[in-house]
């Protein structure tokens, strides 16, 4: 059940990140009429915050989780022995 929840959360996060990346291309930032009635409107800052904020939060969360996972996995792996080529650099 945990894997299903994690998969659904991961896919939802990917959707929010994709949506955040596409939002600046979806609206004409120089024409307030294109985003006036959107969530967060009528200001451009509000629209971008509402539409891009969740994607930015998900991206930060994904990076934090990836770093934690890498640190946890790296703690169990022994460092590779140095070769003569590595010392010359």
Secondary structure, DSSP 8 states (H G I E B T S, - for coil): -HHHHHHHHHHHHHHHHHHHHHHHHHS-TT-GGGTTTSTTTTSHHHHHHHHHHHHHHHHHHHHHHHHHHHHHHHTTS------HHHHH-
